[in-house]
């Protein structure tokens, strides 16, 4: 892009990001999702592994291309998945590829194999449809009950009863499971299609949090059961229903607070992971679906917290491949039937996924960070133990899918200097078979490649950042783009680091932009994360200050012209930075911020902060309101008023504290937006407001490209 305009910041897809994704091997073909040029409407395609020939399998037509027309529950699911694409966004295949289930506009459509025609099966509302492994049935949730439809005739029967109209649900994931636990379903098929395990969720005891639609012409609202930190959670019970006759049995689980995930094993047994309220204990429970009896086969404990994952692979001899952080870094272990554990990987790096297992060859392929936390690679590890061998060759970030024969893999790779390239490669040595995609997006030309910056902060801990440096000689005005919280990483040697058009826009206009992953962020191990345990804010802000001072020492940043901006946890970090380091950060824009942890949900908050009753001082000092008196810089607050994740209440409470302290602010509200604004007109206005406010606060003239930022005296 020769010159970036404000309009470019809100055009989707972003430059170089319209790459195939969601790969799945089906016989000699690989299926994937892809959008047309300049479109966010996805279709399903397939490529022949041998010849590289492509074929479109499913086009949605006009179905599913209007997000506003989707049922509310489906729109909320998309929000929690951070899903922006339209059209064909989900395709679920039966085990052998006999049937594809395609949710469109709240309805269920199906396709018989790869060559069949897309046909309508079940009318809306049908939530979370999934095929049976044999392709004969399709399960879904309607009116809080779990149902199945015959995949040929569409005849529907209910498998569960008793939830409709009671406030309970059968087969849906509760809010914290979707938002915080990466569990977006509430039911699971057995591999022989005889059983479905399902969650019964009771939220009737959780007080309603009402979100009014203030911008509507007529009064309306949404009611949500939101579990605030320290308050009650949903009660979740696990049942198994026999598909043929509806016989239902409750599973016996140990005392727990959270049902984390559930899986049927090939031998018919059911395994579930459950956590305690403080999230310092996790039990793996093996269950008999015929009797409901269960036994704990493995227990994880931690003095910090337990990060959830989905790495579990059963071996033929009854052992399990399992990932554990008990050494401080997540590594792969072999756990035998008696519970004995043998580490397969070790060291100051992480195993992030198991890509494939070949027991006859004696290998497991894992994805991890052995070559550093800024990259992601595929490695082969002996099942008997031994050194990992790297398979992916190019430096950068690799997303991989391995075929069932462990002969080839799909490699979606990018670097800061290179948008995503997709290739089919040999699993033996990584050699190239076919190139499946290279970016033809002309907009990638001219984008600045940010420089990776590493340094040791005041306590000697190495931190990694990405610097967008303007043309010319410094020092430059600087804006820190911050997230700063756990379970996230902003700085990697991948295209996602480069294709931040707000950073590119400001940098083109003479403002340096810096991103820094402070202590607490992901992919660096538990010791690195635990700096924020029970007291968020000060450790992260100290690291961000050290990052600014490092750039000042290099002659890049002007110490008198430094701003900061972030969203969600980054909005919280913006506020804490401006309050705890007012001599460093002179202007800030805080989007959808958490301002007091007593107003956020149980599972996320208590993992890091503990229970409010056990850590009242930590909660008080981690609140923005405890430090508002120290605020001196120019502040803008941005929030969507329908935000069901970080409620607008957070900003409203902060405003009351600002008013009481006599502090000025600019307020930017979006009555019809949720946690992340979606409407192009709203997003364009927001970008104009944010960029102009930051530029003006740093004394930079954007050349008349926006004047909506406002000074604090215009609040």
C-alpha positions in Angstrom: 0.0 0.0 0.0 1.6 3.2 -1.1 -0.5 5.3 1.3 -2.8 4.2 4.0 -6.0 6.1 4.5 -8.5 5.8 7.4 -10.9 3.8 5.2 -8.2 1.1 4.8 -8.3 0.5 8.6 -11.8 -0.9 8.5 -11.7 -2.9 5.2 -11.9 -6.6 5.7 -10.1 -8.8 5.0 -6.9 -7.1 6.0 -4.1 -7.1 3.4 -2.6 -10.6 3.0 -5.0 -12.3 5.4 -7.4 -13.8 2.9 -5.7 -17.2 3.1 -7.3 -20.7 3.2 -7.8 -22.0 6.7 -9.7 -24.7 8.6 -7.9 -27.6 6.8 -9.2 -31.2 7.0 -8.0 -34.3 5.2 -10.8 -36.4 3.6 -9.2 -39.3 1.7 -7.0 -38.0 -1.1 -8.3 -34.4 -0.7 -7.9 -31.6 1.7 -10.9 -29.3 2.4 -10.6 -25.7 3.5 -12.5 -22.4 3.8 -11.7 -19.5 1.5 -13.1 -16.1 0.7 -13.2 -14.3 -2.7 -11.1 -11.2 -3.3 -12.1 -8.4 -0.9 -14.8 -10.5 0.6 -15.6 -11.9 4.1 -18.1 -14.4 2.7 -16.5 -17.9 3.0 -17.0 -21.0 0.8 -15.7 -24.5 1.3 -13.2 -25.8 -1.2 -11.1 -29.0 -1.7 -7.7 -29.7 -3.2 -6.5 -33.0 -4.6 -3.4 -34.1 -2.6 -1.8 -35.8 -5.7 -2.6 -33.3 -8.5 -3.2 -30.0 -6.7 -6.5 -29.6 -8.5 -9.1 -27.4 -6.7 -12.9 -27.7 -6.5 -15.5 -25.7 -4.7 -17.7 -27.9 -2.5 -20.1 -25.5 -0.8 -21.3 -22.0 -1.6 -23.8 -20.4 0.8 -25.4 -18.2 -1.8 -27.2 -15.5 0.2 -27.7 -17.7 3.3 -25.7 -16.7 6.3 -24.4 -13.5 4.8 -26.4 -11.1 7.0 -25.2 -11.3 10.6 -28.1 -9.2 11.9 -30.5 -11.9 10.6 -29.0 -14.6 12.8 -30.7 -15.7 16.0 -29.3 -13.9 19.1 -27.8 -17.0 20.6 -25.9 -17.6 17.3 -24.7 -14.0 17.2 -23.4 -14.3 20.8 -21.6 -17.5 19.9 -19.9 -15.7 17.0 -19.0 -12.9 19.4 -17.3 -15.3 21.8 -15.5 -17.1 18.9 -14.4 -13.6 17.6 -15.8 -14.8 14.2 -16.0 -12.1 11.5 -16.5 -14.2 8.4 -19.9 -14.8 6.9 -21.3 -17.5 4.6 -20.0 -21.0 5.2 -18.1 -20.6 8.5 -18.6 -24.1 10.0 -18.7 -27.5 8.3 -18.7 -30.6 10.4 -18.0 -34.0 8.8 -18.9 -37.4 9.9 -15.9 -39.6 10.8 -15.6 -41.1 7.3 -16.7 -38.0 5.4 -20.1 -39.5 4.5 -22.0 -36.4 5.7 -21.2 -32.7 6.0 -23.3 -30.6 8.4 -23.5 -26.9 7.5 -25.1 -24.4 9.9 -26.5 -21.5 7.9 -28.7 -18.7 9.2 -29.7 -20.8 12.2 -30.8 -23.7 10.0 -29.2 -27.1 9.4 -28.1 -27.9 5.9 -26.3 -31.1 4.9 -24.3 -32.5 2.0 -23.9 -36.2 1.2 -20.2 -36.7 0.8 -18.1 -34.4 -1.2 -20.1 -34.8 -4.4 -23.6 -34.4 -3.0 -25.8 -31.3 -3.3 -26.3 -29.0 -0.4 -29.8 -29.7 1.0 -32.0 -28.3 3.8 -32.6 -30.6 6.7 -33.8 -28.7 9.8 -35.5 -25.3 10.1 -34.3 -22.6 12.6 -33.6 -22.3 15.4 -31.2 -25.3 15.5 -28.1 -24.5 17.6 -24.7 -26.3 17.4 -25.6 -29.0 14.9 -23.1 -32.0 14.7 -23.3 -35.2 12.7 -23.1 -38.6 14.3 -19.7 -40.4 13.5 -21.5 -42.7 11.1 -23.3 -39.9 9.3 -26.9 -41.2 9.9 -28.0 -38.6 12.4 -27.5 -34.9 13.1 -27.7 -33.7 16.7 -28.6 -30.1 17.7 -30.2 -28.1 20.5 -33.6 -26.5 20.2 -35.6 -24.8 23.0 -33.0 -25.9 25.5 -33.3 -29.6 24.6 -31.0 -32.0 22.8 -32.5 -33.3 19.6 -31.5 -35.6 16.7 -32.6 -35.5 13.1 -32.5 -38.3 10.6 -29.9 -37.2 8.0 -32.0 -38.6 5.1 -35.6 -37.6 6.1 -35.1 -34.7 8.5 -37.5 -36.3 11.0 -36.6 -34.8 14.4 -37.0 -36.4 17.8 -36.0 -35.0 21.2 -33.5 -37.0 23.2 -33.9 -35.0 26.5 -36.8 -33.5 28.4 -37.3 -31.3 31.4 -35.2 -28.2 30.5 -37.6 -26.3 28.3 -39.0 -23.3 30.1 -37.1 -23.9 33.3 -34.0 -21.7 32.7 -31.9 -24.8 32.4 -30.4 -26.1 29.1 -29.4 -29.6 27.8 -26.5 -29.6 25.4 -25.3 -26.0 25.4 -22.1 -24.6 26.9 -22.5 -22.0 29.6 -21.1 -18.5 29.3 -17.7 -19.0 31.0 -17.1 -22.3 29.1 -17.5 -20.4 25.8 -15.7 -17.2 26.7 -12.9 -18.4 29.0 -12.5 -22.2 28.7 -12.5 -22.6 24.9 -15.4 -25.0 25.2 -18.1 -24.0 22.7 -20.3 -27.1 22.8 -22.3 -28.8 25.5 -22.6 -32.3 24.0 -20.3 -35.1 22.6 -21.0 -38.1 20.3 -19.5 -41.5 21.1 -17.4 -42.9 18.3 -19.9 -45.8 17.7 -22.8 -43.2 17.6 -24.6 -45.1 20.4 -24.4 -42.4 23.0 -24.3 -38.7 23.4 -22.8 -37.1 26.6 -24.3 -33.8 27.4 -24.0 -31.0 29.9 -27.1 -30.0 31.9 -26.6 -26.3 32.8 -28.6 -24.7 35.6 -28.2 -20.9 35.8 -31.5 -20.1 37.5 -29.8 -19.1 40.7 -27.5 -16.5 39.0 -29.0 -13.0 39.1 -30.0 -11.5 35.7 -27.7 -8.8 34.3 -29.9 -6.7 32.0 -28.4 -4.9 29.1 -30.8 -2.3 27.7 -30.8 -1.4 24.0 -30.5 2.3 24.6 -30.2 3.2 20.9 -33.5 1.5 19.8 -36.6 3.4 18.9 -38.7 1.2 21.2 -37.6 -0.1 24.6 -35.9 -3.5 24.5 -33.2 -5.3 26.4 -31.3 -8.6 26.8 -31.1 -10.6 30.0 -27.9 -12.5 30.8 -26.9 -14.8 33.6 -23.4 -13.4 34.3 -21.3 -15.0 37.0 -19.4 -12.2 38.6 -16.1 -12.9 40.5 -16.9 -14.3 43.9 -20.5 -15.0 43.1 -22.2 -18.3 42.1 -21.4 -20.2 38.9 -23.7 -22.2 36.8 -24.3 -25.7 38.1 -23.2 -28.1 35.4 -23.9 -31.8 35.5 -22.8 -34.4 33.0 -25.2 -37.0 31.6 -25.1 -39.7 28.9 -28.2 -40.4 26.8 -28.6 -43.6 24.8 -29.6 -42.5 21.3 -31.7 -45.5 20.4 -34.2 -45.2 23.3 -33.4 -42.0 25.2 -32.3 -43.7 28.4 -30.3 -41.1 30.4 -27.8 -41.5 33.2 -26.0 -38.9 35.2 -22.2 -39.4 35.4 -20.5 -39.5 38.8 -17.8 -36.8 39.0 -15.6 -35.8 41.9 -16.3 -32.5 43.7 -15.6 -29.8 41.1 -16.6 -26.3 40.0 -16.0 -26.4 36.3 -16.6 -29.0 33.6 -13.6 -28.2 31.3 -14.0 -30.6 28.4 -15.4 -34.1 27.6 -14.3 -36.8 25.1 -15.3 -40.3 24.2 -12.4 -42.6 23.6 -12.3 -45.2 20.8 -12.9 -48.0 23.3 -16.3 -46.4 24.3 -15.2 -45.0 27.6 -15.8 -41.3 28.4 -13.2 -39.0 29.9 -13.8 -35.6 31.4 -11.6 -32.9 32.8 -12.9 -31.0 35.8 -11.4 -28.1 37.8 -11.8 -26.7 41.4 -13.0 -23.2 42.0 -9.5 -21.8 42.5 -8.2 -23.5 39.4 -5.2 -25.0 41.1 -6.4 -28.6 40.7 -7.5 -30.5 37.7 -8.8 -34.1 37.6 -9.1 -36.4 34.6 -12.0 -38.7 35.2 -12.6 -41.9 33.3 -16.3 -42.8 33.1 -18.4 -45.8 32.1 -21.4 -44.5 30.0 -23.5 -47.6 30.9 -23.1 -47.3 34.7 -22.1 -43.7 35.3 -19.3 -44.7 37.5 -16.1 -42.8 37.3 -12.5 -42.9 38.7 -9.8 -40.2 38.7 -6.9 -41.4 36.5 -4.7 -38.3 36.8 -4.5 -35.2 38.9 -2.7 -31.9 38.2 -2.0 -29.3 40.9 -0.3 -26.0 40.8 0.8 -23.2 43.1 0.1 -20.7 40.4 -2.9 -21.8 38.3 -3.7 -24.5 35.8 -3.9 -23.4 32.2 -6.5 -25.5 30.3 -5.6 -27.3 27.1 -7.1 -30.1 25.0 -4.0 -32.2 24.5 -5.0 -35.8 25.1 -4.4 -38.8 22.8 -5.1 -42.5 23.8 -2.6 -45.2 22.9 -3.4 -48.8 22.0 -1.9 -50.2 25.3 -4.3 -48.0 27.4 -1.7 -45.3 28.1 -2.5 -41.6 27.4 -0.4 -38.9 25.8 -1.0 -35.8 28.0 0.4 -32.3 28.4 1.4 -31.0 31.8 2.9 -27.7 33.1 4.2 -29.3 36.3 7.8 -28.4 35.3 6.8 -24.8 34.6 6.5 -25.3 30.9 3.8 -27.3 29.1 5.4 -30.6 28.0 4.2 -33.9 26.6 4.0 -37.0 28.9 3.1 -40.6 28.5 0.8 -41.7 31.3 0.3 -45.4 31.6 -2.8 -47.2 32.9 -1.5 -47.2 36.4 -0.8 -43.5 36.4 3.0 -43.6 36.0 4.2 -40.6 34.0 7.1 -40.5 31.6 8.1 -37.1 30.1 8.6 -37.1 26.3 9.7 -33.5 26.0 11.4 -31.1 28.4 13.2 -27.8 28.7 12.3 -24.0 28.7 9.9 -24.2 25.8 6.3 -25.4 25.3 4.4 -28.1 23.5 1.3 -26.4 22.2 -0.5 -29.2 20.3 -0.2 -32.8 19.2 -0.5 -32.9 15.4 -0.3 -36.7 14.8 0.7 -40.0 16.4 2.1 -43.1 14.6 2.4 -45.9 17.1 3.8 -48.4 14.6 6.6 -45.9 13.6 7.1 -44.9 17.2 6.7 -41.1 16.8 4.4 -38.3 17.8 4.5 -34.9 16.0 4.0 -31.8 18.1 3.8 -28.1 17.5 5.8 -25.9 19.9 8.3 -23.2 20.7 11.6 -25.0 20.9 13.1 -22.5 18.5 11.9 -19.5 20.6 8.6 -18.0 21.7 8.4 -15.7 18.6 8.1 -18.7 16.3 5.9 -21.9 16.0 7.2 -25.1 14.4 6.4 -28.8 13.9 8.7 -31.3 15.5 8.9 -35.2 15.5 9.4 -36.7 18.9 10.1 -40.5 19.6 7.4 -42.1 21.7 10.1 -43.9 23.6 11.7 -40.5 24.5 14.5 -38.6 22.7 15.4 -35.3 21.1 12.8 -33.5 19.0 13.6 -33.1 15.2 12.3 -30.0 13.5 10.2 -30.7 10.4 9.1 -27.2 9.3 12.0 -25.3 7.6 11.1 -21.6 7.1 11.5 -19.3 10.2 8.2 -17.9 11.4 4.9 -19.1 12.5 3.5 -22.4 11.2 -0.1 -23.8 11.5 -0.1 -27.5 10.5 -2.6 -30.3 9.8 -1.3 -33.8 9.4 -3.0 -36.6 7.3 -4.2 -39.8 9.0 -1.5 -41.8 7.1 1.3 -39.5 8.6 2.7 -39.0 5.1 2.0 -35.4 4.4 0.9 -32.2 6.1 -0.6 -28.9 5.3 1.7 -26.0 6.3 0.2 -22.5 6.6 3.2 -20.3 7.2 3.9 -16.6 7.6 6.6 -14.2 8.7 6.5 -10.5 9.5 7.9 -10.0 6.0 5.7 -12.5 4.3 1.9 -13.0 4.4 0.5 -16.5 4.7 1.7 -19.2 2.3 0.0 -22.6 2.3 1.8 -25.7 1.0 1.5 -29.4 1.1 4.7 -31.0 2.4 6.2 -34.4 3.2 6.0 -35.2 6.9 9.3 -37.1 6.7 11.5 -34.1 5.9 9.3 -31.1 5.2 10.0 -31.2 1.5 7.5 -29.4 -0.8 4.8 -31.4 -2.6 2.4 -28.6 -3.8 1.9 -24.9 -3.2 -1.7 -24.4 -2.3 -1.8 -20.6 -1.8 0.4 -17.6 -2.1 -0.9 -14.1 -1.4 -1.8 -12.1 -4.6 -2.9 -9.1 -2.5 -1.2 -6.1 -4.0 -2.0 -4.2 -0.7 0.8 -6.0 1.1 3.4 -4.0 -1.0 4.7 -1.0 0.9 3.6 -2.1 4.4 6.4 -1.5 6.9 7.9 -4.6 8.4 8.2 -4.0 12.2 11.5 -4.6 13.8 11.7 -7.2 16.6 13.2 -5.7 19.7 14.5 -7.7 22.7 15.9 -6.3 25.9 16.2 -7.1 29.6 13.9 -5.2 31.9 14.8 -3.9 35.4 14.8 -7.4 37.0 16.8 -9.0 34.2 13.9 -10.7 32.4 14.1 -10.8 28.7 11.1 -9.1 26.9 10.2 -9.1 23.2 8.7 -6.2 21.3 7.8 -5.1 17.8 8.7 -1.5 16.7 7.1 0.4 13.8 9.7 3.1 13.1 8.8 6.1 10.9 11.1 7.4 8.2 13.7 9.9 9.1 15.7 10.5 12.3 14.4 10.2 15.8 13.4 10.8 18.4 9.8 10.3 17.4 6.5 10.7 19.2 5.6 7.2 20.4 2.3 5.3 20.9 2.4 2.0 22.8 -0.1 -0.5 21.6 -0.8 -2.7 24.6 -2.7 -5.8 25.6 -0.5 -7.0 28.4 -2.8 -9.7 29.9 -2.5 -13.4 30.2 -3.4 -16.0 27.6 -2.3 -13.6 24.8 0.8 -12.8 22.8 1.0 -9.8 20.6 4.6 -10.1 19.3 5.5 -13.0 17.0 7.5 -13.3 13.8 4.3 -13.7 11.8 2.2 -11.7 9.4 -0.3 -10.8 12.2 2.3 -8.6 13.8 2.8 -6.6 10.6 -0.8 -6.3 9.3 -1.9 -3.8 12.0 -3.1 -1.0 9.8 -3.7 1.5 12.7 0.0 1.1 13.6 1.0 1.4 9.9 -1.2 4.5 9.5 0.3 6.3 12.5 3.8 5.3 11.6 3.4 6.6 8.0 2.5 10.0 9.7 5.6 10.2 11.8 4.5 8.4 15.0 6.5 5.4 16.2 4.4 2.4 17.4 5.6 -0.2 19.9 4.1 -3.5 21.0 5.6 -5.3 24.0 4.7 -8.6 25.6 5.2 -7.9 29.3 5.5 -10.5 32.0 2.1 -12.3 32.3 1.7 -12.8 28.6 1.4 -16.2 27.0 3.9 -18.8 25.6 6.7 -18.0 28.1 5.9 -20.5 30.9 4.2 -20.3 34.3 7.0 -18.4 36.0 6.8 -15.6 33.4 3.0 -15.6 33.7 2.9 -15.6 37.5 4.2 -12.0 37.9 0.6 -10.8 37.9 -0.8 -13.5 40.3 -3.2 -11.9 42.8 -2.2 -8.4 41.8 -2.6 -7.2 38.2 -1.3 -3.9 36.9 2.0 -2.9 38.6 4.3 -5.6 37.1 2.9 -5.2 33.6 3.1 -1.4 33.7 6.7 -1.5 35.0 7.6 -3.7 32.0 5.9 -1.3 29.6 7.7 1.6 31.2 11.0 -0.2 30.7 10.1 -0.7 27.1 9.6 3.0 26.6 12.8 3.8 28.4 14.7 1.3 26.2 13.4 3.1 23.1 14.3 6.5 24.6 17.9 5.3 25.2 18.1 4.1 21.6 17.1 7.6 20.4 13.8 6.3 18.9 11.3 7.7 21.3 10.7 11.3 22.6 10.2 10.9 26.3 7.9 13.9 26.4 5.6 12.6 23.7 4.5 9.1 24.7 0.9 7.7 24.4 -0.7 4.4 25.0 -3.8 2.6 23.7 -5.4 -0.9 24.1 -8.7 -2.8 24.1 -10.2 -5.1 26.8 -7.3 -6.1 29.0 -5.3 -3.6 26.9 -7.9 -1.0 27.9 -7.3 -1.8 31.5 -3.6 -1.6 31.0 -3.9 1.8 29.3 -5.7 3.1 32.4 -3.3 1.6 34.8 -0.3 2.9 32.9 -1.7 6.4 32.8 -2.4 6.2 36.6 0.7 4.4 37.8 3.2 6.0 35.4 1.7 9.5 34.6 5.2 10.9 34.0 5.7 8.5 31.1 2.3 8.3 29.4 0.8 11.7 28.5 -2.2 10.6 26.4 -4.2 7.4 26.2 -7.2 5.7 24.6 -8.8 2.9 26.6 -11.3 0.6 24.8 -13.8 -1.6 26.6 -11.7 -1.7 29.8 -12.1 -3.8 32.9 -11.9 -1.2 35.6 -12.5 -3.4 38.7 -12.1 -7.1 38.8 -15.2 -7.6 40.9 -17.2 -6.8 37.8 -15.7 -9.5 35.6 -16.5 -13.2 35.3 -15.5 -16.0 37.7 -13.3 -18.3 35.6 -11.0 -15.7 34.1 -10.8 -13.4 37.1 -10.3 -15.9 39.9 -7.7 -17.8 37.9 -5.4 -14.9 38.2 -6.7 -12.9 41.2 -8.0 -15.6 43.5 -11.4 -15.4 45.3 -12.4 -11.8 46.2 -13.1 -12.8 49.9 -9.5 -14.3 50.1 -7.7 -11.4 48.4 -9.6 -8.1 49.1 -6.5 -6.0 49.1 -5.3 -7.4 45.8 -8.7 -6.7 44.2 -8.7 -3.1 45.6 -5.2 -2.3 44.4 -5.7 -3.9 41.0 -8.7 -1.7 40.4 -8.2 1.4 38.2 -10.4 3.4 40.6 -7.8 3.0 43.4 -5.3 5.1 41.4 -7.5 7.7 39.6 -6.1 10.5 41.7 -2.7 10.1 40.0 -4.1 10.5 36.5 -2.7 13.6 34.7 -2.7 12.8 31.0 -5.4 13.3 28.3 -7.8 10.3 28.3 -10.4 8.9 25.9 -12.8 6.1 26.8 -14.4 4.0 24.1 -17.1 1.4 24.8 -19.9 -0.5 23.1 -23.1 -0.3 25.2 -24.2 -3.9 24.3 -20.9 -5.4 25.5 -21.9 -8.6 27.3 -18.3 -9.5 28.1 -16.8 -6.3 29.6 -20.1 -4.5 30.6 -20.4 -0.8 30.0 -20.8 -0.7 33.7 -17.0 -0.8 34.0 -16.6 2.5 32.1 -19.6 4.0 33.9 -18.0 3.2 37.3 -14.7 4.7 36.2 -16.5 7.9 35.0 -18.0 8.3 38.5 -14.5 8.0 40.0 -13.1 10.5 37.4 -15.9 13.0 38.2 -15.3 12.6 42.0 -11.6 13.2 41.4 -12.1 16.2 39.1 -10.4 14.5 36.2 -11.3 15.3 32.6 -12.0 12.7 29.8 -13.4 12.3 26.4 -16.2 9.6 26.0 -16.9 7.7 22.7 -19.9 5.4 22.9 -21.5 3.0 20.4 -25.0 2.1 21.5 -25.4 -0.9 19.1 -22.0 -2.5 19.5 -20.8 -5.3 21.7 -17.2 -6.0 22.9 -15.6 -5.6 19.5 -17.3 -3.1 17.2 -18.4 -4.7 13.9 -20.3 -2.1 11.8 -18.0 -0.5 9.2 -19.4 3.0 9.8 -18.9 2.7 13.6 -15.4 1.3 13.1 -14.5 4.1 10.7 -15.7 6.7 13.1 -13.9 5.0 16.0 -10.6 4.9 14.1 -10.9 8.5 13.2 -11.5 9.4 16.8 -8.7 7.3 18.3 -6.0 8.2 15.8 -6.8 12.0 15.9 -7.0 12.0 19.7 -3.6 10.3 20.0 -2.0 12.4 17.4 -3.2 15.7 18.8 -2.1 14.6 22.3 1.4 14.0 20.9 1.5 17.3 19.0 1.2 15.7 15.5 -0.8 17.1 12.7 -2.6 14.4 10.7 -3.2 16.8 7.9 -6.9 17.3 8.2 -7.8 13.5 8.1 -10.0 13.7 11.2 -10.9 16.2 13.9 -13.2 14.1 16.1 -10.7 13.4 18.8 -11.5 16.3 21.1 -9.7 17.9 24.0 -10.7 16.9 27.5 -12.4 20.3 28.0 -14.9 19.2 25.3 -16.0 16.1 27.2 
